[in-house]
Amino acid sequence: MRFKRVALFSMTLAAALSIYIAGSASAYCPFATEVTYSNGYTSINLYQDPSAVLGKPHALNPSWGPCPAGPVSMVEPSFGTDPITKANKITTIRDGQEIVVTFDHPVVDDPANPYGIDFVVFGNPMFIYGGYANIPYTTPIKYPTSVFAEPVTVSVSPDGVTWYTYEGGPYGDDLFPTQAVRMREDNSFRDDDGRFWEKDFTKPVDPSLTVDDFGGITVYEADNKYGVSAGGTGFDLEESGFTEIKYVRLTSSGGEIDAIADVDPALEETYVIPAGTASVDLDPSSLSLKWNAPKATGDVTYHLNLYGNGSHPDISTDIVGSDFVETVFKNLDGHQGYRLYIGADYTDASGEKVKKAGLWQFYTKNRTPRIIEVIPGDGKKYVPIDSRIGVKAEDPDEDVIKSVLFCVWKGRVTDDRDPDFTFTEESSATVDTTLPLSNDIAEVLPDTTYTWRIVLSDDQGGSISSPRYTFTTAPKGFSREEIKVSGDVDVFNGIDTISTQELSLLKEALSCDINLMKETVSVDATEIDTASTGIEKLVSADAILENALSFEMPLSGDADSAILPLTVTFDEEDFTALSLDVSAISSDVLLEHVHIVKSIGSKAFDLVKLAGDDVNNIFNVTPIPNSNSYSVEFSMLIMDSETSKVEIVDMDDHGYIAVWDGKKDGKLSDPITAYSPKSSETPSDPSGGSGDSSGGCSVSNAPMALMLLLPLLGLMKR
């Protein structure tokens, strides 16, 4: 087939990142893709893994003896496992063992291929060297030289039934040893930024070269003799008599095989835009490649195989077009080298089938560290002055996060002034670190707002500065002596829903020794005669008080707070009475259908709205087994105070509704808790009071009591 110069052309394709699995259907992968048969491998382990023959050869060796991790080279052959992916790299084939692999496309006998060679087999031979292959390779290859080889016999077949064997060679695991990366003139292989460039595994070495051509020269000079090729033993299908094959069989008395590659005529070196054979610092989030169209009759099919660190492609896809070709790779890894093998199949103007391929390499930009969580969250209130601030973060490229800088200002600060406090901590690829406020920020004050931000830097020059966050420390009123509750508390007839651990955390957060009430307020919404109170509308505070549960909790000393754990139960009859479809109610959506309102005097607070994003920390909705009923648990932290307000105290894993009861009288008395459907209309106030309304609930300025209402769905036993 004649060699055709490829001019390049296009349509749009967004190639979603997917992982190629050996043996699955793919888009014309240039390397063997499936082991169809193996014999004599009783267990899979290092050097006894037939699947290691599949995919692209591995480019790097692990560290060993005096040699650091380095490239697979003509003087340091492939061994061990890949230092990045930990995959097995080569397979030994001993007497009685056999491996048969296949390609996902026919490998064609094509005279237009370089030197007429149709496929290349890679093993782990090496030129005899003057010592350990330590980097840099300053010692010349020995002269006269030879190849340390363990020949592997190769057979080919178009159908897996009829075979041709290259009895007299060439052999796998022989000339030419693999040179996986491009060498530099100083005999090193990485550039000043630590990057390396792979050779083309789909192009053969000039077969007219002999072993003698490599004696007495450096690896760099020998690499130049390979040209663009990465080495390997080349095979011409013309000898077999087959016009094309799909299967390759490997037998030996101890040779090793790494990979098998199809050979295609080369595309021009500058077919990719960005132009050139290599590019660096490309955006990993969206990389667009374009090329011109060849002069073809009909559509051109392009086969794209994009390799990152592994031997199998991260992306394997086809594009078909006839005018102008563009492909977009999204969500690639940052700070990584990629190798794109691209092939073109088309019919030229003379009617001949043409197939060409090439390799383009690039490196993506380093991605900066990513913040996962900050503690406390932005805008958090009642942060204890003896608690900690911190950050959880990770580096998406798994680089080392070398420093974590905390910057803290007193007050709400938006200008560029220097922070009042900074703290730097060294870290690793994953960050989960906190620092105590009381030890590291001078004169932390109660009831004070602070602004803070975090700067993360990785070891590749990437840095990110977070937005500015705020938090407000807890007021002094949160620090109290031990609370002692006395009086008639027979109304608390449920079970304790606050664990000892949660109580301990709250005490620590509030600097307050709180004695939890030992039993929960439990309300069964079926225990009230709803017919006597009306279902269609809510009633006034006066009517509520007739059925409300009233109590007082005297406090000793200067204690002024206690926790009141609450549980309310809603069942199918309640939802039916509210004209709600019970099948539409579930644990996930219950709070979307029901208001939970806290009333103090003339003020009403919608607790679900107040909880906001912390709603799942505040309310625990649980289905009751074998019924269409649900329980809702939450906890009130009640303060004896002249202020009338309701706010949220948010812990890491539990939240509390903090209530200031409006009277500083040494007791916690009669909080009102109202439950109402969100679908209810706001009623008029029959008592004539001037109450504010919230969530369909209207209350007058009446004495406070504990009432639970959906509307008036339940009342506890006294």
C-alpha positions in Angstrom: 0.0 0.0 0.0 1.3 3.4 -0.9 2.5 5.9 1.7 0.2 8.9 1.8 1.0 12.2 3.3 -1.8 13.1 5.7 -3.2 16.6 5.7 -5.4 17.1 8.6 -9.6 18.1 9.1 -13.1 18.1 11.4 -16.2 17.7 13.7 -16.7 18.1 17.4 -16.5 15.3 20.0 -16.4 15.4 23.8 -14.6 12.3 24.9 -15.7 11.4 28.4 -12.9 9.9 30.5 -13.3 6.2 30.9 -11.0 3.3 31.9 -10.1 0.8 29.3 -10.3 -2.8 30.4 -8.2 -5.3 28.6 -10.3 -7.7 26.6 -13.3 -5.3 26.2 -14.3 -3.7 22.9 -12.2 -0.7 22.2 -11.5 1.7 19.4 -8.6 0.1 17.5 -6.0 -0.1 20.2 -2.5 -0.4 18.7 -1.5 -3.1 21.2 -2.7 -6.6 22.0 -5.9 -6.4 24.0 -6.9 -9.9 25.1 -5.4 -13.2 26.2 -7.5 -15.8 24.4 -5.5 -18.8 25.7 -2.7 -19.6 28.1 -1.2 -22.8 29.4 1.0 -23.8 32.3 0.2 -20.7 34.5 -1.1 -22.3 37.7 -1.1 -19.1 39.7 -0.8 -15.4 38.8 2.2 -13.6 40.3 5.2 -11.6 39.3 6.6 -12.8 36.0 3.8 -15.4 35.8 1.0 -13.2 34.7 -0.2 -13.7 31.1 -2.2 -10.5 31.1 1.1 -8.5 31.5 1.6 -9.1 27.8 -1.3 -6.9 27.0 -1.3 -3.1 26.4 1.5 -0.6 26.0 5.0 -1.4 27.4 5.7 0.1 30.7 8.3 2.9 30.5 9.8 2.9 34.1 11.6 0.4 36.3 11.4 0.4 40.1 14.5 1.2 42.2 16.8 -1.8 42.7 20.2 -2.2 44.4 22.3 0.9 43.6 20.0 2.0 40.9 17.2 4.5 41.5 13.9 4.2 39.7 14.6 4.9 36.0 13.6 4.2 32.5 13.3 0.9 30.8 16.4 1.1 28.5 18.6 -0.8 26.2 21.0 -1.4 29.1 18.5 -1.7 31.9 15.7 -3.9 30.7 12.1 -4.1 32.0 11.8 -5.9 35.4 9.7 -6.0 38.5 6.5 -4.0 38.8 5.7 -0.6 37.5 6.8 1.9 40.1 3.7 4.0 39.6 0.8 1.6 38.9 2.4 -1.5 40.7 1.2 -3.6 37.8 3.2 -6.7 36.6 5.3 -5.6 33.7 6.6 -8.8 31.9 5.7 -12.5 31.7 8.2 -15.4 31.6 7.4 -18.2 29.2 9.0 -21.5 30.1 8.9 -25.0 28.6 5.4 -26.2 28.4 3.9 -22.7 28.8 2.1 -20.9 26.0 0.3 -17.6 25.6 -2.1 -16.6 22.8 -3.2 -12.9 22.5 -5.4 -11.1 20.0 -5.8 -7.6 18.7 -9.2 -5.8 18.5 -8.6 -5.3 14.8 -6.7 -7.0 11.9 -3.0 -6.5 11.7 -2.4 -6.0 8.0 0.6 -7.0 5.8 1.3 -3.5 4.6 4.4 -2.7 2.4 3.8 1.0 3.2 4.7 0.3 6.9 8.2 1.5 7.9 10.7 -1.1 6.6 7.7 -3.3 5.6 7.4 -4.4 9.3 3.9 -5.1 10.4 4.1 -5.8 14.2 6.7 -5.5 17.0 7.3 -7.8 20.0 8.8 -6.3 23.1 10.7 -8.4 25.7 13.5 -7.6 28.2 16.8 -8.1 26.3 19.7 -5.7 26.9 23.0 -4.7 25.4 26.0 -5.7 27.5 26.9 -2.7 29.6 29.9 -1.6 31.5 28.4 -2.0 35.0 25.1 -1.2 36.7 22.8 0.9 34.5 22.9 3.8 37.0 21.7 7.2 35.9 23.2 9.1 34.1 24.4 6.5 31.6 27.9 7.9 31.2 29.6 4.6 30.6 29.6 3.5 26.9 28.0 0.2 25.9 30.8 -2.5 25.8 32.7 -3.0 22.6 32.4 -5.5 21.0 28.9 -5.9 22.4 26.3 -8.5 22.4 22.6 -8.8 23.4 21.6 -10.7 26.5 18.5 -12.4 25.0 16.2 -15.4 25.8 14.5 -16.0 22.5 10.7 -16.4 22.3 9.2 -18.2 19.3 6.4 -16.3 17.6 3.4 -17.7 15.6 0.6 -15.8 13.9 -2.9 -16.6 12.8 -5.8 -14.8 11.2 -8.5 -17.0 12.9 -6.8 -18.8 15.8 -7.0 -22.0 13.9 -4.5 -21.8 11.0 -1.0 -20.8 12.2 2.4 -19.8 10.8 5.5 -20.1 13.0 8.6 -18.0 12.5 10.7 -21.1 13.1 14.1 -19.6 12.2 13.4 -16.2 13.8 13.2 -13.4 14.2 12.4 -14.0 17.9 10.8 -12.0 20.7 13.0 -11.0 23.6 15.9 -10.3 21.2 17.2 -7.5 19.1 16.4 -4.7 19.5 16.4 -4.0 23.3 13.6 -1.6 24.5 14.5 2.1 24.8 11.3 3.4 26.4 12.2 7.1 26.8 14.1 9.7 24.8 17.6 10.3 26.1 19.2 13.7 26.5 22.7 14.6 25.3 24.0 14.6 28.9 22.8 10.9 29.1 20.0 11.8 31.5 16.3 11.2 30.6 14.3 13.8 32.5 14.2 17.5 31.7 14.8 20.3 34.1 11.2 20.1 35.3 11.4 16.3 35.9 9.4 15.3 32.8 10.4 12.5 30.4 9.2 11.7 26.9 8.4 8.2 25.7 9.5 6.7 22.4 7.0 5.4 19.9 6.2 1.8 20.6 4.4 1.4 17.3 7.4 2.2 15.1 10.2 -0.4 14.4 13.9 0.1 14.4 15.7 0.0 11.1 16.3 -3.8 10.7 19.5 -3.2 8.7 21.3 -2.2 12.0 23.3 -4.9 13.7 24.6 -5.5 17.3 28.0 -4.2 16.2 26.4 -0.8 15.5 25.9 -0.2 19.2 29.2 -1.1 20.7 31.4 1.5 22.3 28.8 4.3 22.2 26.7 5.9 24.9 23.0 5.2 25.4 22.2 8.7 24.0 24.1 7.9 20.8 22.5 4.5 20.5 19.1 6.0 21.1 19.7 8.3 18.1 20.2 5.2 16.0 16.7 4.0 17.0 15.1 7.2 15.7 11.5 7.6 16.9 11.3 3.9 17.7 11.3 2.4 21.2 12.9 -0.8 19.9 11.5 -4.3 19.9 11.7 -7.2 17.4 10.0 -6.5 14.1 8.0 -9.0 12.1 6.9 -8.9 8.5 3.7 -10.8 7.7 4.7 -11.3 4.1 6.7 -14.4 5.1 3.6 -15.9 6.7 1.5 -15.7 3.5 -1.3 -14.1 5.5 -2.7 -10.8 4.3 -3.8 -10.0 7.8 -3.7 -11.6 11.3 -5.4 -11.1 14.7 -3.7 -13.7 16.9 -0.1 -14.1 18.1 1.2 -17.2 19.9 4.2 -17.1 22.2 6.4 -20.1 23.3 9.8 -20.2 24.8 12.2 -21.9 27.2 12.5 -19.0 29.5 12.2 -15.7 27.6 10.1 -12.7 28.8 7.5 -10.7 26.9 6.3 -7.2 27.7 3.9 -6.2 24.8 3.1 -6.6 21.1 2.3 -3.6 18.9 0.7 -3.1 15.5 2.8 -1.0 13.1 1.2 1.6 10.8 2.6 4.1 8.3 3.5 7.3 10.2 1.4 10.5 10.3 3.2 13.7 9.9 5.0 15.0 13.0 3.0 18.2 13.2 -0.5 16.9 12.7 -1.8 17.9 16.2 -2.7 21.4 17.3 -1.0 22.4 19.6 1.5 21.7 17.0 4.6 19.7 17.5 5.5 16.3 18.9 5.4 17.4 22.6 3.6 20.1 24.6 3.6 21.0 28.3 1.4 22.7 30.8 -1.9 22.1 29.0 -5.2 22.5 30.9 -6.4 19.1 32.3 -10.0 20.3 32.6 -10.6 20.6 28.9 -8.0 19.8 26.2 -9.0 20.5 22.6 -7.1 18.9 19.7 -7.6 19.7 16.1 -6.2 18.5 12.8 -6.7 18.8 9.0 -8.4 16.3 6.8 -6.6 14.0 4.5 -7.7 13.9 0.9 -10.1 11.1 1.2 -13.1 9.7 -0.5 -15.9 9.7 2.1 -15.4 9.8 5.8 -12.2 9.3 7.7 -12.2 7.2 10.9 -9.7 8.3 13.6 -8.7 5.9 16.4 -7.7 7.7 19.6 -6.0 5.9 22.4 -4.9 8.2 25.3 -2.5 6.7 27.9 -1.6 8.2 31.3 0.4 6.1 33.7 -1.0 2.7 32.8 -0.4 0.2 30.1 -4.0 0.4 28.9 -5.6 3.5 27.5 -7.5 5.9 29.8 -9.6 6.9 26.8 -10.1 4.7 23.7 -12.6 6.0 21.2 -13.2 6.5 17.5 -14.2 9.7 15.6 -15.7 9.7 12.1 -15.8 12.9 10.0 -15.3 14.4 6.6 -14.6 18.1 7.0 -12.7 19.2 10.1 -11.8 17.2 13.2 -11.8 18.3 16.8 -11.8 16.2 19.9 -12.0 17.4 23.5 -10.6 15.5 26.4 -12.1 16.5 29.7 -11.2 15.9 33.4 -7.7 14.6 32.8 -5.3 14.3 35.7 -3.1 17.3 36.4 0.7 17.2 36.6 0.9 14.1 34.4 2.3 13.0 31.1 -0.1 11.6 28.5 0.6 9.7 25.3 -1.9 9.9 22.5 -1.7 7.2 19.8 -3.9 8.4 16.9 -4.6 6.4 13.7 -6.5 7.3 10.5 -8.4 4.9 8.3 -9.8 6.1 5.0 -10.0 5.5 1.2 -7.9 7.9 -0.9 -8.8 9.4 -4.2 -7.5 6.4 -6.1 -9.7 4.1 -4.2 -7.0 2.5 -2.1 -7.5 1.8 1.6 -5.0 3.9 3.7 -4.1 3.4 7.3 -1.7 5.7 9.2 -0.8 6.3 12.8 1.3 8.5 15.0 2.2 9.5 18.6 1.7 12.8 20.3 2.7 13.5 23.9 1.9 16.3 26.3 2.0 17.2 30.0 -1.0 18.7 31.9 -0.8 21.6 34.3 -0.4 21.0 38.0 -3.8 21.2 39.8 -3.8 23.0 43.1 -4.9 21.4 46.3 -8.6 21.1 46.9 -10.4 22.1 50.2 -13.0 19.5 51.3 -14.2 21.0 54.6 -13.4 23.8 56.9 -14.2 23.7 60.7 -16.1 25.6 61.8 -18.1 26.2 58.7 -18.6 29.7 57.3 -20.9 31.9 59.4 -21.1 29.5 62.4 -22.2 31.0 65.7 -21.5 30.0 69.3 -18.0 28.6 68.6 -16.4 27.9 72.0 -13.3 30.0 72.5 -11.4 26.8 73.6 -12.4 24.8 70.5 -10.3 24.4 67.3 -10.4 25.6 63.7 -9.2 23.4 60.9 -9.3 22.2 57.4 -9.6 18.9 55.5 -8.0 19.0 52.0 -6.5 16.8 49.3 -4.3 17.3 46.3 -6.1 15.9 43.2 -2.7 15.0 41.6 -1.5 13.3 44.9 1.3 15.9 45.2 2.6 16.6 48.7 0.8 19.6 50.3 3.9 21.1 51.8 2.3 23.9 53.8 -1.1 24.9 55.3 -1.3 28.5 56.2 -4.0 29.8 58.6 -4.8 33.6 58.5 -7.1 35.0 61.1 -8.5 38.5 61.6 -10.6 39.9 64.5 -13.9 41.2 63.2 -15.4 41.0 59.7 -12.5 41.9 57.4 -12.7 42.3 53.7 -9.7 44.5 52.9 -6.0 43.6 52.4 -4.7 44.3 55.9 -2.3 41.8 57.4 -3.9 39.1 59.5 -3.8 39.4 63.2 -2.5 35.8 63.4 -0.9 33.3 61.1 0.1 29.7 61.6 1.8 27.4 59.1 1.8 23.6 59.2 3.6 21.1 57.0 1.5 18.3 55.7 1.2 15.6 53.0 -1.0 14.7 50.0 -4.1 14.6 52.3 -4.7 17.3 55.0 -6.8 16.9 58.1 -5.5 19.3 60.6 -6.8 21.7 63.3 -5.3 24.2 65.7 -6.7 25.4 69.1 -8.0 29.0 69.1 -7.2 29.6 72.7 -3.5 28.6 72.3 -2.8 30.3 69.0 -4.9 33.4 68.6 -4.1 36.0 71.2 -7.0 37.2 73.4 -9.8 35.3 71.8 -12.9 37.1 73.1 -16.4 35.7 73.7 -19.3 36.9 71.6 -16.9 38.1 68.9 -16.8 37.6 65.1 -13.5 36.5 63.5 -12.5 36.3 59.8 -10.2 33.6 58.6 -8.8 31.9 55.4 -6.5 29.1 54.5 -3.7 29.0 51.9 -2.6 25.6 50.7 0.6 25.0 48.7 1.8 21.8 47.0 5.4 20.7 46.2 4.9 21.4 42.5 4.4 25.2 42.8 0.6 25.0 43.1 -1.1 27.2 45.6 -4.7 28.0 46.4 -6.2 30.6 48.8 -9.7 29.9 50.2 -12.5 32.4 50.4 -12.7 34.3 53.7 -14.8 32.6 56.3 -16.3 33.9 59.5 -17.3 32.5 62.8 -18.6 34.0 66.1 -17.5 32.8 69.5 -20.0 31.9 72.2 -21.2 34.5 74.6 -20.2 34.4 78.3 -23.7 33.2 79.2 -22.8 29.8 77.9 -20.4 29.2 80.7 -22.4 27.9 83.7 -22.1 25.9 86.8 -23.8 22.5 87.2 -27.5 22.6 86.4 -29.9 20.9 88.9 -33.4 20.4 87.9 -36.2 19.8 90.5 -39.9 20.0 90.6 -42.6 17.8 89.0 -41.1 16.3 85.8 -43.5 13.4 85.5 -44.3 14.7 82.0 -41.0 13.3 80.7 -42.1 9.8 80.0 -40.1 8.8 77.0 -36.6 7.5 76.5 -33.3 9.4 76.4 -32.3 10.3 72.8 -29.1 12.1 73.7 -26.1 9.9 74.1 -23.5 10.4 76.8 -20.9 11.2 74.1 -23.1 13.9 72.6 -23.8 15.4 75.9 -20.0 15.5 76.7 -19.3 17.2 73.4 -22.0 19.8 74.1 -20.6 20.5 77.5 -17.2 21.0 76.0 -18.5 23.2 73.3 -20.5 25.4 75.7 -18.0 25.3 78.6 -21.0 24.3 80.6 -21.7 21.3 82.9 -25.2 20.3 81.8 -27.3 17.7 83.5 -29.5 16.1 80.9 -33.1 15.3 81.8 -33.2 11.6 82.0 -36.3 11.1 80.0 -37.7 12.4 76.7 -40.9 14.3 76.0 -42.8 11.7 73.9 -45.9 12.7 72.0 -48.2 10.2 70.2 -50.2 12.2 67.7 -53.1 9.7 67.8 -53.9 10.3 71.5 -55.9 13.5 71.0 -59.6 13.7 70.0 -59.0 15.8 66.9 -62.8 16.2 66.3 -63.1 18.4 69.4 -60.3 20.8 68.3 -60.9 21.0 64.5 -58.7 19.8 61.7 -59.1 22.5 59.1 -57.6 25.4 61.0 -55.2 26.2 63.8 -56.6 27.6 67.0 -55.6 30.5 69.2 -53.1 30.4 72.0 -55.9 30.5 74.5 -57.4 27.3 73.0 -54.0 25.8 72.9 -53.4 26.5 76.6 -56.5 24.5 77.5 -54.8 21.3 76.4 -51.2 22.3 76.9 -48.7 20.7 79.2 -47.4 23.2 81.7 -44.4 22.8 84.0 -41.7 24.6 85.7 -38.0 23.6 86.2 -36.5 25.4 89.2 -32.7 25.9 88.9 -30.1 26.1 91.7 -27.2 28.5 92.0 -26.6 30.6 88.9 -27.4 27.8 86.5 -29.7 28.9 83.7 -29.9 26.2 81.1 -31.0 22.6 80.5 -31.4 20.2 77.6 -35.0 19.1 76.8 -34.9 16.1 74.3 -38.2 15.8 72.4 -39.8 13.1 70.4 -43.1 13.4 68.4 -44.8 10.7 66.5 -46.9 11.1 63.3 -48.9 8.3 61.9 -51.1 7.6 58.9 -54.3 9.0 60.5 -52.6 12.3 61.1 -51.5 12.6 57.5 -54.9 11.6 56.3 -56.6 14.2 58.5 -54.3 16.8 56.9 -55.3 15.6 53.4 -51.7 14.5 52.8 -51.0 11.4 50.7 -49.2 9.0 53.0 -47.5 7.4 50.0 -45.8 10.7 49.3 -44.4 11.0 52.8 -41.1 9.5 53.7 -38.2 10.1 56.1 -36.4 12.2 53.4 -39.4 14.5 52.8 -41.3 14.6 56.0 -40.0 17.9 57.0 -41.0 19.3 53.6 -44.6 18.7 54.6 -44.7 19.7 58.2 -43.7 23.0 59.9 -42.1 22.8 63.3 -42.7 26.1 65.0 -41.3 27.4 68.4 -43.4 30.1 69.9 -42.3 32.5 72.6 -45.0 35.0 73.5 -46.0 36.8 70.3 -42.9 35.5 68.4 -43.0 32.4 66.3 -39.9 30.7 64.9 -40.0 28.2 62.0 -37.3 25.7 63.2 -36.8 24.0 59.9 -36.1 27.2 58.1 -33.9 28.3 61.0 -31.9 25.1 60.8 -31.2 25.6 57.1 -28.4 23.4 55.8 -28.0 22.0 59.4 -31.5 20.5 59.3 -30.2 16.9 59.3 -28.0 17.7 62.4 -31.1 19.1 64.2 -33.9 16.7 63.4 -33.7 12.9 63.3 -36.7 11.5 61.3 -37.1 7.8 61.7 -39.7 5.5 60.1 -41.5 3.2 62.6 -41.3 -0.4 61.5 -44.4 -2.1 60.1 -46.4 1.1 59.9 -46.9 4.4 58.0 -45.7 6.3 61.1 -42.6 8.4 61.7 -40.9 9.8 64.8 -39.1 13.1 64.8 -36.4 13.6 67.5 -34.7 16.9 68.4 -33.2 18.6 71.4 -33.8 22.0 72.9 -31.2 23.8 75.0 -33.4 26.1 77.1 -31.9 29.3 78.6 -33.3 31.3 81.6 -33.0 34.7 80.0 -34.6 38.1 79.6 -34.0 37.8 75.8 -36.7 36.1 73.7 -35.0 34.3 70.8 -34.4 30.9 69.2 -31.1 30.0 67.4 -29.1 27.0 66.4 -26.1 25.6 68.2 -24.3 23.4 65.6 -21.9 20.6 66.7 -19.9 18.5 64.3 -22.4 15.7 64.4 -25.4 17.0 66.4 -27.3 20.2 66.6 -29.5 21.8 69.2 -32.3 24.4 69.2 -31.2 27.0 71.7 -34.2 28.8 73.3 -34.0 32.0 75.5 -37.3 31.9 77.4 -37.7 35.7 77.9 -37.8 35.7 81.7 -34.8 35.8 84.0 -36.6 34.2 87.0 -34.4 31.3 88.0 -36.5 28.7 86.3 -37.2 27.3 82.8 -40.9 27.6 82.3 -43.5 26.5 79.7 -41.8 26.5 76.3 -44.4 26.3 73.5 -43.6 23.9 70.6 -46.1 23.9 67.7 -46.3 21.5 64.8 -48.3 22.4 61.8 -48.7 21.3 58.2 -47.0 23.4 55.6 -50.2 23.2 53.5 -52.3 24.9 56.2 -53.6 28.3 55.6 -52.8 31.0 58.1 -55.9 31.3 60.3 -57.3 34.4 62.0 -56.6 34.7 65.8 -59.9 34.0 67.5 -58.6 35.5 70.8 -58.1 38.8 69.2 -54.4 38.8 70.1 -51.8 40.6 67.9 -49.7 37.5 67.3 -47.1 37.2 64.5 -47.7 34.3 62.1 -45.2 31.7 60.9 -45.7 28.6 58.9 -49.5 28.8 59.2 -49.4 29.2 62.9 -50.8 32.3 64.7 -50.2 32.8 68.4 -51.1 35.5 70.8 -49.0 37.0 73.6 -50.1 34.5 76.2 -48.3 32.6 79.0 -46.0 30.0 77.5 -46.7 26.3 77.5 -45.5 23.2 75.8 -47.9 22.2 73.1 -47.5 19.9 70.1 -49.9 20.5 67.2 -50.4 19.1 63.7 -52.7 20.9 64.1 -53.3 19.8 67.7 -52.4 16.3 66.5 -51.1 15.1 69.8 -50.9 15.7 73.5 -48.9 13.8 76.1 -50.3 11.9 79.0 -50.0 13.9 82.1 
